[in-house]
Structures are given as structure tokens and as C-alpha cells.
């Protein structure tokens, strides 16, 4: 998420020449685990945290490319700030870890990371079951989407939800196909230019022969 000095780009979608354009709305001052451990120490939990407990929830917040093309830079930042404020109000500003916007991939998007604390205890399961995730989408649309002219995704849709790996793979394939179309278009253009040059050369040769 952070694209810090130790990061090695392995995602073909990432354009490292644009990574400097990435920016934070919530900048972590320590490592994720340090922030998490400090926050959990404040809870005075009676039970030891299980080794398989979910310590952080991560959301990717974005929209389609056309939406962002219609926004000026300051409007885009305001859109992401609105989203961060919504999540902070709902899940606790004190539980937020990081909010970073990536500008070095195909479409601007935000990685929002926070500790799932509910009523003073660590409990991702109580916050994010299927029903509550659907409710979250509705609330996000009501508070943010409508303001920015966005439509809510179809409720009760049977569309398959992709894992992060599947989503990345899908985007890489789409990007490759788009590049293939661009190359084909360039090839056709070059071929037409070559045909024109060949015809010009032939005309000159014919003139010389005469």
C-alpha cells in the first residue's frame, strides 16, 4: 500500500514514473503492526488475542475511469476525503491506520486500512458479515455517492465478487488487450504510410525511366 523504499513493483499495472503522484489522507507514522499493537494495548482486553484474529480490514475505494476524468485534482482529493471521513465516523477515527491514494495505476483508487474494533473489542466478524457489507454499500452511496453523482451497485446481484488477485489479473489482461489494439492500429497506420512511400518511389522510378 505504502510504496515505501522497500517496495519492489511486481504488478504490471504500476507505472513507477507516476508513483511520486501518490498521496495520503491518513499518513501512518509507524509500521502497521506498531499502530495496531499500540491501539490494542489501550483496550485492556480481558482475553488474549487469538493467533488467527483479524487485526486489520482493508478496503479499496474507487469508481470508474470516466468519473475521475470529470474531476479536477482538488475535487478528486475532496472525494477521497469524504470517503475517509465516512469510514472514520462509522468505525472510529482512533482505529484508522492509513489512507493512501494510488495514482500510478490505471484508475485512481484509495487503500483504506483500519483496526476492526467494535464496542471495545477486536471483532472483524461482528462488523463485516454479508448483510452488514451490503448495508455499508448502501450507506456509502447515501452519504457519498449521491453527492458525487454516482450510482449504487445493484443490490442482491449474483455477480461473482473477485479476489484481489483475480481483480488484478483481470485488469492486467484488459490493459494488455488495449495495448494490443493500440499496436494493431499503429501497425495499420505504418502499413498505409509504407504503401504511400512505395507508391511515391515507384512514381519517381517510372519518371526516371521515361
N, C-alpha and C positions, 0 to 999 in steps of 0.2 A: 504493500500500500504506500509506504513512505518514499520509495525510490531513493533511499539514502546512499551513502558512499559504498556500502557493502553490497548493494543491489546489482545483480547481473541480469540484464534483459534476456529472457528466453521466449518471450511472447512476440511472434512475428508482427503483431498489430502495433507494437510500440515503436514510435518514431523517436529515437533518443535525441534527435536535434530539437525536438519540441518539449522535452521533459522539463526544461527550465521554466516553461509556462504553467506548470502545475502549481497549485496554491492550496493553502489550508484555511479553513474557517475555525477549526479547533486544532491547534498545534500541540502534539504531545511533547512535554518537556523531558520525559523519561521513556524508557522502554515500556512496551505494553504490559509486560508482566510486573514491572515495578509499580506501575499505576494501579493495576488490578490488586496486587498484594496489599498496597497501602490502603486502598478503599475497603477491602475485606477486613483488614485489621480494625477498622473503625466500627464494624458492625457488632463486635463482641458476640460472635456466633457461639452457641452452646455445643453444637456438634462439629466434629472435624469434617472439613470439606472432602467429599469423595474424590478419588483419583480420576474418575471419568466425568466429573462435573463440568458443565459448560461454563467457561469463565468469561466468554465474550461472544456477543452477537454482532454480526457484520451485515450491513445492508448496502446494496448498490442502488443508488438513486439517480435516475436519468430520464430521458424522454427520447423521441426520435430526432434524427438529424435536422429535419425541417424546422422543428420547434426552436432549436438553438440557432439556426441560421437567421431566424427572425428577431433574435435578441441582440441588443448592443452589449458590449462587455460588462458594463455596470449592471444591466438588467439580469444577465446570467448570474453574476455574483449574488444579486438580491434573491433570485430564485433559490439558489442553494442555501443561502442564509435562512430563508423562510423555512426550508425543509429541516435544517438543523434546529431551528427554534421549535418547530413542531415536535421533533423527537425529544428534545431537551425538556420541554414542558410535560410530555407524556411519560418519559422514562427516567427523568431526573437529570438535571444539568451536572450534578455531582458524580453521575455514573458515566458520563461521556468520556471517551478515550481519545478519539481522533476523528476528524472530518477533513478529508483531503480530496480535492478535485483534480482529476486526471485530464489534461488537455493534450496528451501525447498519444492518444489512440483515436479511433475513427470518430467516435461521438463523445462529447464531454460527459463525464459521469462522476459521481461522488461516492467514495467509500466511507461509510459512517460506522464507527465501531464503538460499542458501549458495553458496560457490565450489566447483565440481566438481574437486577435486584428488585424484588417485589415484596413489599411490606417488611422490609428489614432483613430479608434473607435472599441468598443466591438461588434463583429458581427460573431458569430459562423456560422450562416446561410449562410453568404456570402462566407465562406471558405470551407464549407463541405456539399455541396449538392451531389446527387448521381453521377453526371458527374465528379465533382472535386475529389471525393473519388476514382473513377476509375482511374483518371489521376494521383492521388497521388500514387496508387499502381504501376502504370507503371513507374513513375519517381523513386520510391524507388527501383524498380528492376534494372533500368538502372544505378543508382548511387551506389547501394549497392549489390543487388542480384547477378548481373553478376560477380562482383569482388569476391564474395564468392561461386560462382558455384551453385547458386540457380536458380530455375525456377519460372517464374511468374505464378500466378494463372490464370486459364482460363478466358479470357475476355468475357464478356457477358454471363457468366454462370448463369443458372437458379437455381443453388443450393441455398437452404434456408440458410440465414445467422442466426446464433443462437444468442440469447441474452446471456449476461454474465451468468445468472442463468442457462439457458439451456446448455451452454457450460460446466459449472462446473458440472452440473448433469450428462451430457454425459461422462465426464472424470471419475467421481466417479463410474459410472456403469461399464465403461471399466476396471477400476482398480479392482473393486470387482470381475468381471468375470475372470480377470487374476489371482487374488488370489485364486479363486475357482479352476482354472485349476492347479495351483501350489499345492493346498491341495490335489486335486484328485491324482496328480502324486505322492505326498508323501504317500498318503494312499495306493496306489498300491504297492509302494516300501516297505512299512511297512508290507503289507499283504504277499508279497513274502518272506520277511525276517522271518515273523512268520511261514510261511509254511515250510521254511528251518529248523527253530528251532524245529518245531513239528516233522518233519521227523527225525531229529537228535535224539530227545528224544525217539521216537518210536524205532529207531535202537538200542539205548542203552538199552531200556526196553526188546527188543527182545533178545539181547545178555545176559542180566541178567537172563532171563527166561531159556535160553539154559544152 
